[in-house]
Amino acid sequence: MTRLSVNINKIATLRNARGGNNPDVIRVAKDCERFGAQGITVHPRPDERHIRYRDVVELKNVVTTELNIEGYPDDRFLKLVREVKPAQATLVPDKPDAITSNAGWDTLANEKFLCEVVAELKTIGTRVSVFVDPNAAMAEGAKKIGADRIELYTEPYASRFHKNKDEAVRLYIETAKVAHEIGLGVNAGHDLDLRNLKFLKHSLPHLDEVSIGHALICDALYFGLENTIQLYLRELK
């Protein structure tokens, strides 16, 4: 079964809007696990507009499934990962002022830099995933730099899904197949929701994990958090 990692950034965004600690990010992470999530994802950014670096340190002590920390591998991010030692670090090429992730790595052009980062993270026992566009060459580049997995950037899939779902998923199938053949795990994330998730899962038989935050939290406003997590898990079966 493909694992569901819940991205709790939006919970932190809501908390930060009023100050204080409501909603409690740590409690929500624990509840997500209690409701069936198989992982917790956070993406701390330099301006700490949602998840704060201290949140991540606190989550280290409460997450009992898998903690996945996403981010651009600058010095502060790498220091945080060394301290927390998460199950997985997902490297994304975001600029500091990016609103959200909007492209994958060029693993060929950034080979030297990524090789050094991946090698450092592996010394602490953290699994390394690299965020890439659906492109077989980028998967091959991820293998060359020593990554354990790729995370497929699925916004293009989601935006084209309702027009032609078979065409929308085509490059993802090709990339995931190559990744599996060369020994890479396959994750996916960005704009996945209850409408497009099942088709992606069925199209990518070796999909290890999806990371979902924005849509899941939006759905939880209507269905409740526990029920929403169960709905997403149902789509992944």
Secondary structure, DSSP 8 states (H G I E B T S, - for coil): --EEEEE-HHHHHHHHHHSTTSS-HHHHHHHHHHTT-SEEEE---TT-SSS-HHHHHHHHTT--S-EEEEE---HHHHHHHHHH--SEEEE----TT-SS------TTTTHHHHHHHHHHHHTTT-EEEEEE-S-HHHHHHHHHTT-SEEEEE-HHHHHHTTT-HHHHHHHHHHHHHHHHHTT-EEEEESS--TTTHHHHHHH-TTEEEEEE-HHHHHHHHHH-HHHHHHHHHHHT-
